[in-house]
Amino acid sequence: MSKRTVRSAHGGFSLIEAVVATAIVALGMAGLLAGVSSGTRATHGGNELTQAVLLAGGIREYLLCQPFEDVTSHAYAHCIDGQGETIDGLDDWGQDVTVTHRREDDLSQIDASGTSDVKYVQIDVRHEGRVVTTIGWVLARRQ
């Protein structure tokens, strides 16, 4: 006589099969959620950097239109645009402008006298107190 496995006439899954299937589905869902979370963080970082670059470009445009003597170091608590107007709704953003006179024969050297016809302008754009981007350029007095 041969032994036969007797199965329930109703069929179905055993408890262990159901637990294993649930664990596999849970691991898959956890992986998907981790991917979504990572994508959201990357998107936020990209949006923040885009905003910072636009703010840096705006203040650069504003400063390039100013007389050479008027381009000085300044911290803007409220961001300004290319016309020097305050931008509403950006209370957690800031722009810091640092200006140093440079030696005309060696731009890497600071002119301590502050009388040279060349300045180095650096803009740091802050979001929530953290510097997001920095741009800088050399500005020369027009003769």
C-alpha positions as MATLAB code, in Angstrom:
seq = 'MSKRTVRSAHGGFSLIEAVVATAIVALGMAGLLAGVSSGTRATHGGNELTQAVLLAGGIREYLLCQPFEDVTSHAYAHCIDGQGETIDGLDDWGQDVTVTHRREDDLSQIDASGTSDVKYVQIDVRHEGRVVTTIGWVLARRQ';
ca = [
       0.000    0.000    0.000;
       1.208    3.441   -0.799;
       0.966    6.375    1.500;
      -0.924    9.279    0.193;
      -0.898   12.774    1.601;
      -4.332   13.705    2.622;
      -5.183   17.288    1.838;
      -8.209   19.116    2.875;
     -11.006   18.981    0.425;
     -11.252   22.769    0.662;
      -7.672   23.446   -0.588;
      -6.039   26.807    0.266;
      -2.724   27.875    1.766;
      -1.100   26.802    4.973;
      -0.278   29.388    7.643;
       3.455   29.244    6.825;
       2.817   29.881    3.133;
       0.682   32.895    4.001;
       3.370   34.308    6.350;
       6.114   33.876    3.722;
       3.977   35.534    1.030;
       3.174   38.439    3.373;
       6.878   38.895    4.228;
       7.837   38.981    0.534;
       5.161   41.574   -0.253;
       6.217   43.665    2.782;
       9.869   43.675    1.649;
       8.828   44.782   -1.824;
       6.705   47.606   -0.431;
       9.537   48.735    1.862;
      11.858   48.959   -1.150;
       9.333   51.022   -3.086;
       8.818   53.414   -0.181;
      12.583   53.852    0.244;
      12.864   54.716   -3.446;
      10.076   57.270   -3.253;
      11.648   58.861   -0.174;
      15.048   59.084   -1.857;
      13.512   60.625   -4.970;
      11.646   63.200   -2.920;
      14.861   64.277   -1.148;
      16.707   64.563   -4.464;
      13.906   66.645   -5.961;
      13.887   68.968   -2.938;
      17.650   69.457   -3.203;
      17.370   70.248   -6.905;
      14.585   72.753   -6.316;
      16.584   74.429   -3.552;
      19.700   74.706   -5.740;
      17.674   76.082   -8.660;
      16.144   78.754   -6.409;
      19.579   79.665   -5.015;
      21.133   80.034   -8.475;
      18.247   82.264   -9.599;
      18.662   84.450   -6.495;
      22.425   84.684   -7.034;
      21.924   85.639  -10.678;
      19.384   88.301   -9.753;
      21.612   90.059   -7.256;
      24.562   89.783   -9.653;
      22.488   91.510  -12.333;
      21.586   94.250   -9.831;
      25.194   94.800   -8.730;
      26.522   94.944  -12.288;
      24.254   97.940  -12.916;
      25.587   99.838   -9.891;
      28.453  102.368  -10.001;
      31.814  100.814   -9.088;
      32.001  102.749   -5.807;
      28.568  101.547   -4.692;
      29.399   97.831   -4.922;
      30.235   97.050   -1.300;
      29.849   94.180    1.134;
      26.319   93.745    2.411;
      24.092   91.073    3.934;
      20.548   91.117    2.608;
      18.138   89.688    5.180;
      15.402   89.789    2.539;
      16.356   88.686   -0.953;
      16.454   91.223   -3.743;
      15.924   90.760   -7.462;
      17.738   92.168  -10.503;
      16.187   95.605   -9.961;
      17.078   95.758   -6.250;
      13.481   95.172   -5.145;
      12.698   92.922   -2.176;
      11.240   89.545   -3.141;
       8.243   88.621   -0.986;
       7.729   85.096    0.328;
      11.379   84.142    0.732;
      11.762   84.831    4.440;
      14.029   81.813    5.034;
      16.444   82.847    2.247;
      19.260   85.409    2.371;
      22.015   86.845    0.178;
      25.456   87.829    1.478;
      27.686   89.991   -0.702;
      31.404   90.134    0.133;
      33.535   92.617   -1.785;
      37.329   92.829   -1.617;
      39.676   95.091   -3.584;
      42.273   93.089   -5.512;
      45.727   93.954   -6.709;
      45.650   94.788  -10.407;
      48.872   92.870  -11.115;
      47.775   89.760   -9.134;
      44.028   89.185   -8.697;
      44.611   86.475   -6.110;
      46.030   89.098   -3.721;
      43.832   91.432   -1.674;
      44.648   95.137   -1.904;
      44.541   96.184    1.747;
      44.521   99.890    0.858;
      41.122   99.494   -0.824;
      42.090  101.861   -3.610;
      42.572   99.497   -6.544;
      40.358   99.643   -9.621;
      39.548   95.935   -9.340;
      37.124   94.240   -6.951;
      36.252   90.611   -6.367;
      32.540   90.194   -5.630;
      31.288   87.010   -3.979;
      27.647   86.166   -3.336;
      26.591   83.478   -0.876;
      22.924   82.487   -1.034;
      21.589   81.054    2.230;
      18.502   78.951    2.892;
      17.514   78.402    6.499;
      20.960   79.619    7.589;
      22.899   77.203    5.347;
      24.863   78.360    2.285;
      23.336   76.671   -0.780;
      25.453   78.231   -3.534;
      28.273   80.709   -4.001;
      29.183   82.693   -7.110;
      31.915   85.252   -7.630;
      33.397   87.454  -10.312;
      35.959   90.172  -10.878;
      34.674   93.705  -11.378;
      36.866   96.453  -12.848;
      36.321  100.201  -12.748;
      35.330  101.547  -16.168;
      37.655  104.255  -17.398;
];
